């Protein structure tokens, strides 16, 4: 994106391939982070490690990823339209928002189900995780809504800065939640088993 903007500042056209790659990378990174949060909301690494039907999961994730990338690519088709003020303006952005809301609904359903089943030791961590992860998953639809009620000339700025801000904030919070000696380390299935007290001479 930086290369595209530097070229754009000089010739008013920019580098279309660089811009296209940046859009695809942005959508893919948001998608994979969202999928990770959804999987954890259903108990992955907390109550189980192995998936019962991994091939079905892979097919579902691949289909969702292709849909996200396809819609992201379609957002570039109407960049020259006079009434389009940011990358996700138009029907493509609406469809992408519907997909994100669907992922949030699935996340919320899994988180509610997991919270009812988990032990009292896990509930504090899981409550914190659900609040922060849910806020991130809703950030994209919220930005789309905010852009619709703002004056046109600030919509691109709000969408660009908002997307970068929320994704950076989410990564910082997840880094704090999942690294170091914290609650997740103590309840995770990845935790190493305690050493045996039996010693062999």
C-alpha atoms as a printed R data frame, in Angstrom:
    type eleno elety resid chain resno       x       y       z
1   ATOM     1    CA   UNK     A     1   0.000   0.000   0.000
2   ATOM     2    CA   UNK     A     2   2.846   2.404   0.854
3   ATOM     3    CA   UNK     A     3   4.440   1.835  -2.565
4   ATOM     4    CA   UNK     A     4   1.088   2.435  -4.274
5   ATOM     5    CA   UNK     A     5   0.494   5.666  -2.357
6   ATOM     6    CA   UNK     A     6   4.005   6.958  -3.097
7   ATOM     7    CA   UNK     A     7   3.467   6.332  -6.807
8   ATOM     8    CA   UNK     A     8  -0.027   7.845  -6.586
9   ATOM     9    CA   UNK     A     9   1.365  11.044  -5.054
10  ATOM    10    CA   UNK     A    10   3.609  11.473  -8.114
11  ATOM    11    CA   UNK     A    11   1.496  10.457 -11.102
12  ATOM    12    CA   UNK     A    12  -2.072  10.369  -9.775
13  ATOM    13    CA   UNK     A    13  -2.433   6.732 -10.839
14  ATOM    14    CA   UNK     A    14  -0.334   4.650  -8.478
15  ATOM    15    CA   UNK     A    15   0.592   0.986  -8.895
16  ATOM    16    CA   UNK     A    16  -2.582  -1.041  -9.321
17  ATOM    17    CA   UNK     A    17  -0.932  -4.456  -8.660
18  ATOM    18    CA   UNK     A    18   0.531  -3.213  -5.359
19  ATOM    19    CA   UNK     A    19  -2.806  -1.815  -4.307
20  ATOM    20    CA   UNK     A    20  -4.603  -5.053  -5.231
21  ATOM    21    CA   UNK     A    21  -2.095  -7.148  -3.255
22  ATOM    22    CA   UNK     A    22  -2.480  -4.891  -0.218
23  ATOM    23    CA   UNK     A    23  -6.293  -5.213  -0.306
24  ATOM    24    CA   UNK     A    24  -6.139  -9.011  -0.604
25  ATOM    25    CA   UNK     A    25  -3.554  -9.209   2.202
26  ATOM    26    CA   UNK     A    26  -5.676  -6.962   4.417
27  ATOM    27    CA   UNK     A    27  -8.830  -9.048   3.915
28  ATOM    28    CA   UNK     A    28  -6.931 -12.341   4.356
29  ATOM    29    CA   UNK     A    29  -5.311 -11.178   7.603
30  ATOM    30    CA   UNK     A    30  -8.664 -10.038   9.002
31  ATOM    31    CA   UNK     A    31 -10.234 -13.340   7.939
32  ATOM    32    CA   UNK     A    32  -7.593 -15.559   9.562
33  ATOM    33    CA   UNK     A    33  -7.674 -13.555  12.787
34  ATOM    34    CA   UNK     A    34 -11.478 -13.802  12.857
35  ATOM    35    CA   UNK     A    35 -11.348 -17.570  12.256
36  ATOM    36    CA   UNK     A    36  -8.827 -17.975  15.081
37  ATOM    37    CA   UNK     A    37 -11.123 -16.131  17.479
38  ATOM    38    CA   UNK     A    38 -14.126 -18.222  16.392
39  ATOM    39    CA   UNK     A    39 -12.219 -21.480  16.917
40  ATOM    40    CA   UNK     A    40 -11.152 -20.444  20.419
41  ATOM    41    CA   UNK     A    41 -14.730 -19.429  21.230
42  ATOM    42    CA   UNK     A    42 -15.720 -23.045  20.538
43  ATOM    43    CA   UNK     A    43 -13.073 -24.303  22.963
44  ATOM    44    CA   UNK     A    44 -10.091 -25.021  20.730
45  ATOM    45    CA   UNK     A    45  -6.872 -25.189  22.827
46  ATOM    46    CA   UNK     A    46  -9.018 -24.910  25.976
47  ATOM    47    CA   UNK     A    47 -11.207 -28.016  25.984
48  ATOM    48    CA   UNK     A    48  -9.761 -29.841  22.960
49  ATOM    49    CA   UNK     A    49  -6.822 -29.768  20.542
50  ATOM    50    CA   UNK     A    50  -7.768 -32.144  17.727
51  ATOM    51    CA   UNK     A    51 -10.723 -31.577  15.409
52  ATOM    52    CA   UNK     A    52 -13.137 -34.462  14.977
53  ATOM    53    CA   UNK     A    53 -13.688 -33.729  11.256
54  ATOM    54    CA   UNK     A    54 -10.627 -31.747  10.075
55  ATOM    55    CA   UNK     A    55 -11.347 -32.145   6.347
56  ATOM    56    CA   UNK     A    56 -14.801 -30.624   6.721
57  ATOM    57    CA   UNK     A    57 -13.299 -27.736   8.687
58  ATOM    58    CA   UNK     A    58 -10.656 -27.141   6.015
59  ATOM    59    CA   UNK     A    59 -13.265 -27.139   3.246
60  ATOM    60    CA   UNK     A    60 -15.454 -24.688   5.147
61  ATOM    61    CA   UNK     A    61 -12.553 -22.329   5.882
62  ATOM    62    CA   UNK     A    62 -11.344 -22.500   2.290
63  ATOM    63    CA   UNK     A    63 -14.818 -21.651   0.988
64  ATOM    64    CA   UNK     A    64 -15.164 -18.692   3.359
65  ATOM    65    CA   UNK     A    65 -11.684 -17.449   2.463
66  ATOM    66    CA   UNK     A    66 -12.433 -17.608  -1.276
67  ATOM    67    CA   UNK     A    67 -15.694 -15.708  -0.727
68  ATOM    68    CA   UNK     A    68 -13.898 -13.022   1.292
69  ATOM    69    CA   UNK     A    69 -11.148 -12.649  -1.310
70  ATOM    70    CA   UNK     A    70 -13.657 -12.622  -4.169
71  ATOM    71    CA   UNK     A    71 -15.709  -9.889  -2.539
72  ATOM    72    CA   UNK     A    72 -12.509  -8.020  -1.708
73  ATOM    73    CA   UNK     A    73 -11.445  -8.222  -5.352
74  ATOM    74    CA   UNK     A    74 -14.852  -7.022  -6.518
75  ATOM    75    CA   UNK     A    75 -14.478  -3.912  -4.360
76  ATOM    76    CA   UNK     A    76 -11.683  -2.813  -6.710
77  ATOM    77    CA   UNK     A    77 -13.891  -2.937  -9.810
78  ATOM    78    CA   UNK     A    78 -15.803   0.218  -8.956
79  ATOM    79    CA   UNK     A    79 -12.959   2.377  -7.682
80  ATOM    80    CA   UNK     A    80 -13.509   4.956 -10.414
81  ATOM    81    CA   UNK     A    81 -17.191   5.442  -9.624
82  ATOM    82    CA   UNK     A    82 -17.947   8.981  -8.518
83  ATOM    83    CA   UNK     A    83 -20.138   7.892  -5.589
84  ATOM    84    CA   UNK     A    84 -17.666   5.403  -4.071
85  ATOM    85    CA   UNK     A    85 -15.745   6.910  -1.157
86  ATOM    86    CA   UNK     A    86 -13.826   3.913   0.243
87  ATOM    87    CA   UNK     A    87 -12.893   0.356  -0.743
88  ATOM    88    CA   UNK     A    88 -15.947  -1.252   0.865
89  ATOM    89    CA   UNK     A    89 -18.552   1.201  -0.372
90  ATOM    90    CA   UNK     A    90 -21.299  -0.482  -2.402
91  ATOM    91    CA   UNK     A    91 -22.940  -3.891  -2.581
92  ATOM    92    CA   UNK     A    92 -19.601  -5.703  -2.170
93  ATOM    93    CA   UNK     A    93 -19.054  -4.056   1.199
94  ATOM    94    CA   UNK     A    94 -22.600  -4.938   2.246
95  ATOM    95    CA   UNK     A    95 -22.064  -8.617   1.370
96  ATOM    96    CA   UNK     A    96 -18.713  -8.640   3.191
97  ATOM    97    CA   UNK     A    97 -20.424  -7.098   6.222
98  ATOM    98    CA   UNK     A    98 -23.089  -9.833   6.144
99  ATOM    99    CA   UNK     A    99 -20.340 -12.478   6.122
100 ATOM   100    CA   UNK     A   100 -18.611 -10.827   9.079
101 ATOM   101    CA   UNK     A   101 -21.886 -10.603  11.014
102 ATOM   102    CA   UNK     A   102 -22.449 -14.288  10.292
103 ATOM   103    CA   UNK     A   103 -19.022 -15.086  11.726
104 ATOM   104    CA   UNK     A   104 -19.833 -12.977  14.788
105 ATOM   105    CA   UNK     A   105 -23.113 -14.852  15.294
106 ATOM   106    CA   UNK     A   106 -21.299 -18.184  15.066
107 ATOM   107    CA   UNK     A   107 -18.633 -16.866  17.470
108 ATOM   108    CA   UNK     A   108 -21.251 -15.704  19.972
109 ATOM   109    CA   UNK     A   109 -23.118 -19.004  19.810
110 ATOM   110    CA   UNK     A   110 -19.927 -20.966  20.427
111 ATOM   111    CA   UNK     A   111 -18.783 -18.645  23.212
112 ATOM   112    CA   UNK     A   112 -22.147 -18.906  25.011
113 ATOM   113    CA   UNK     A   113 -22.110 -22.689  24.695
114 ATOM   114    CA   UNK     A   114 -18.508 -22.908  25.899
115 ATOM   115    CA   UNK     A   115 -19.132 -20.581  28.855
116 ATOM   116    CA   UNK     A   116 -21.971 -22.790  30.128
117 ATOM   117    CA   UNK     A   117 -19.812 -25.912  29.918
118 ATOM   118    CA   UNK     A   118 -16.446 -24.637  31.175
119 ATOM   119    CA   UNK     A   119 -15.271 -24.828  34.769
120 ATOM   120    CA   UNK     A   120 -15.247 -21.919  37.212
121 ATOM   121    CA   UNK     A   121 -11.478 -21.524  36.733
122 ATOM   122    CA   UNK     A   122 -11.880 -20.864  33.009
123 ATOM   123    CA   UNK     A   123 -14.836 -18.445  33.176
124 ATOM   124    CA   UNK     A   124 -12.851 -15.249  34.077
125 ATOM   125    CA   UNK     A   125 -10.471 -15.657  31.144
126 ATOM   126    CA   UNK     A   126 -13.228 -16.673  28.767
127 ATOM   127    CA   UNK     A   127 -15.384 -13.676  29.703
128 ATOM   128    CA   UNK     A   128 -12.500 -11.286  28.979
129 ATOM   129    CA   UNK     A   129 -11.696 -13.065  25.737
130 ATOM   130    CA   UNK     A   130 -15.331 -12.987  24.567
131 ATOM   131    CA   UNK     A   131 -15.667  -9.239  25.197
132 ATOM   132    CA   UNK     A   132 -12.482  -8.255  23.360
133 ATOM   133    CA   UNK     A   133 -12.836 -10.763  20.521
134 ATOM   134    CA   UNK     A   134 -16.509  -9.889  20.021
135 ATOM   135    CA   UNK     A   135 -15.658  -6.185  19.871
136 ATOM   136    CA   UNK     A   136 -13.069  -6.878  17.174
137 ATOM   137    CA   UNK     A   137 -15.455  -8.990  15.087
138 ATOM   138    CA   UNK     A   138 -18.039  -6.198  15.214
139 ATOM   139    CA   UNK     A   139 -15.521  -3.466  14.394
140 ATOM   140    CA   UNK     A   140 -15.742  -3.907  10.600
141 ATOM   141    CA   UNK     A   141 -19.576  -3.723  10.390
142 ATOM   142    CA   UNK     A   142 -19.450  -0.813  12.856
143 ATOM   143    CA   UNK     A   143 -16.967   1.078  10.659
144 ATOM   144    CA   UNK     A   144 -19.193   0.504   7.619
145 ATOM   145    CA   UNK     A   145 -22.145   1.940   9.558
146 ATOM   146    CA   UNK     A   146 -20.160   4.941  10.811
147 ATOM   147    CA   UNK     A   147 -18.993   5.704   7.267
148 ATOM   148    CA   UNK     A   148 -22.585   5.758   6.032
149 ATOM   149    CA   UNK     A   149 -23.578   8.482   8.499
150 ATOM   150    CA   UNK     A   150 -20.460  10.621   8.029
151 ATOM   151    CA   UNK     A   151 -19.902  13.211   5.337
152 ATOM   152    CA   UNK     A   152 -18.471  11.633   2.151
153 ATOM   153    CA   UNK     A   153 -15.036  13.269   2.143
154 ATOM   154    CA   UNK     A   154 -13.998  11.713   5.491
155 ATOM   155    CA   UNK     A   155 -15.294   8.180   4.840
156 ATOM   156    CA   UNK     A   156 -12.085   6.848   3.280
157 ATOM   157    CA   UNK     A   157 -10.029   8.244   6.143
158 ATOM   158    CA   UNK     A   158 -12.331   6.724   8.774
159 ATOM   159    CA   UNK     A   159 -12.360   3.317   7.062
160 ATOM   160    CA   UNK     A   160  -8.590   3.152   6.532
161 ATOM   161    CA   UNK     A   161  -7.508   4.451   9.936
162 ATOM   162    CA   UNK     A   162 -10.275   2.543  11.740
163 ATOM   163    CA   UNK     A   163  -9.365  -0.785  10.137
164 ATOM   164    CA   UNK     A   164  -5.678  -0.412  10.983
165 ATOM   165    CA   UNK     A   165  -6.449   0.790  14.510
166 ATOM   166    CA   UNK     A   166  -8.865  -1.998  15.428
167 ATOM   167    CA   UNK     A   167  -6.672  -4.736  13.981
168 ATOM   168    CA   UNK     A   168  -3.568  -3.406  15.742
169 ATOM   169    CA   UNK     A   169  -5.483  -3.042  19.015
170 ATOM   170    CA   UNK     A   170  -6.861  -6.586  18.706
171 ATOM   171    CA   UNK     A   171  -3.390  -8.025  18.119
172 ATOM   172    CA   UNK     A   172  -1.983  -6.160  21.145
173 ATOM   173    CA   UNK     A   173  -4.812  -7.395  23.391
174 ATOM   174    CA   UNK     A   174  -4.482 -10.968  22.135
175 ATOM   175    CA   UNK     A   175  -0.739 -10.800  22.711
176 ATOM   176    CA   UNK     A   176  -1.395  -9.808  26.315
177 ATOM   177    CA   UNK     A   177  -4.087 -12.486  26.785
178 ATOM   178    CA   UNK     A   178  -2.225 -15.413  25.260
179 ATOM   179    CA   UNK     A   179   1.460 -14.891  26.076
180 ATOM   180    CA   UNK     A   180   3.460 -15.030  29.265
181 ATOM   181    CA   UNK     A   181   2.458 -16.593  32.558
182 ATOM   182    CA   UNK     A   182  -1.263 -15.814  32.536
183 ATOM   183    CA   UNK     A   183  -4.668 -17.469  32.853
184 ATOM   184    CA   UNK     A   184  -4.582 -18.916  29.357
185 ATOM   185    CA   UNK     A   185  -1.257 -20.605  30.021
186 ATOM   186    CA   UNK     A   186  -2.716 -22.316  33.079
187 ATOM   187    CA   UNK     A   187  -5.935 -23.538  31.444
188 ATOM   188    CA   UNK     A   188  -4.723 -24.286  27.918
189 ATOM   189    CA   UNK     A   189  -4.544 -27.829  26.583
190 ATOM   190    CA   UNK     A   190  -1.128 -26.886  25.220
191 ATOM   191    CA   UNK     A   191   0.171 -26.707  28.774
192 ATOM   192    CA   UNK     A   192   2.936 -29.220  29.357
193 ATOM   193    CA   UNK     A   193   2.095 -31.992  31.831
194 ATOM   194    CA   UNK     A   194   3.774 -31.821  35.221
195 ATOM   195    CA   UNK     A   195   6.987 -33.764  35.626
196 ATOM   196    CA   UNK     A   196   6.702 -37.147  37.220
197 ATOM   197    CA   UNK     A   197   7.818 -37.363  40.825
198 ATOM   198    CA   UNK     A   198   9.243 -40.867  40.241
199 ATOM   199    CA   UNK     A   199  12.953 -40.822  39.699
200 ATOM   200    CA   UNK     A   200  15.048 -43.536  38.177
201 ATOM   201    CA   UNK     A   201  18.538 -44.097  39.382
